[in-house]
Every structure is written in structure tokens, then in C-alpha cells.
């Protein structure tokens, strides 16, 4: 009769009694598959998005209508190295970091709001 302890506890054998299992590449295939899935589902899209944001910020110019991460919508008055001046109301400008600009809006968006 098989006892319950034999089901959960395996027997310990002395070294060399069991035949040695060859640790080949098949033992590492699940690890390689996990790394590949991680790369294609997480790292690659993040790098692509980062590249698109960088290109958008470099292409930003005076007169563009933008929205910031804080929800402020304004027209670009001045573009500096790391800061942008936004006109959010008539005669009222804000200086924000370039990295705070989330998206460039289509022309005429501010008038339609």
C-alpha cells in the first residue's frame, strides 16, 4: 500500500545511482521563450513609444497647439532647449518643461473648445 508521505516526499538517492540527465538546451527553452515574450510585449513597444515622443518634441515649433500631462492646453509661443512657453489665455503664458507636453493637437483645436 502507498502511504501519503510517499506521494509528497521523494526518495533521496546517493550520488551516481541515478543516471545523469543531460542538461541541454531544451532545459533552457522556457527561459528563452519568457525572455522573448518579455522583449516583444514590453520592451520593444516602450522603446518605440519613446522614440515617437522624442521625435514629436523635436518637431514642436512656434504656433503648435499642445496639451500637457497636467491637462493644460495652449499654443506654443517659444521653444527652448528644455522648456516651452505656452499661451493658455490672451496675454497669459506658462513655462513648462518639454517633457510635460503629451501631444500636439490639430490646428484649430483651441478655438473649437
N, C-alpha and C positions, 0 to 999 in steps of 0.2 A: 504494500500500500504506500502511496506517495503522501508524504506529510506536507503541510502547508509551508513549512520553513524551507523545504527543498525547492518550492516554486519561486520564492523570492530571494533566496541566498544561493549563489552559485558556488560550486566547489572550487577550492584553491588547489592548483596542481603545482608541483615543483617545476622549476625552470628546465626546459628541454624535453619534457614528457609529451607536450602537445606539439604538433608540427607547427613550425613558424609560418605565420601568414605574411605574404609579401606585401609590403606597404607600397603599392604602386600609385600611379596617377589616378586611378579610379577612386581611391580613398579621398582625394582632394577635389574631385569634380563638384560635389555640392558646395564647397567653399568658393571655387571659381565661378560657379553659377550665381551664387549670392553676391559676389563682388560685381559681376556683370550686370545683374539686375539693379543693384545699388547705383552703379555708374549711369545706366541708361534712364532710370526713373527719377533720380535725384540730382546727381552732379551735372550731367550734361544739360538738362533744361535750365538749371540755375546759371550755368556759365553762359548759355545762350541769352537768357533774360538780362544778365549783367552787361553783356556786350551791346544789346539793343538800347539799354538805358544810357550807357556811355556814349553811344552814337547820337542819341536824342539830345543829350546835354551839350555835346559839342556842336550840334547843328542849330541850337537855340540862338535866335537873333532878336534884335530890337523889333518890336511890333507884334511878336508872337503872343497869343493868349494862352496862359498856362494855369494849371491847377496844382496846388502844393499838397503835400501829405497831410497837412492840417486842415485842408478844405478851403483854403483861401484861393479865390480866382482873381486873376489880374492880368494886365498887359505888361509885357517886358519893356522897360524904359532904358535900362542899361545892363549890359552883360560884362561882368568882371571875370577874374581868374577863378575865384571860388564863390563869389556872391552875385546875386541878380537883384536888380531893383525892379519892383513890381508896382504899377499904378493900379490901386484897388478901387479908388474913387477919384473924382475930379480934384486934382491937386494934392492927393494923398498917396505917398509912395512908401513901400516897405522894402527893407533889405532882407533877403532870405538867402540861405545857402543854396548853391546849385543842386546839391543832393536832395534838398527838400522838394524840388519840382518833381511831381509824379508823372504828369502827362502834358503834352502840348495839345491844346484844344483847336478845333477847326475855327477858321476866321469867322467872326460874327457871333460867336457863342455868347459873349458878354452882353451884346445888345439884345439877344433873344431872351435873356434871363430877366 
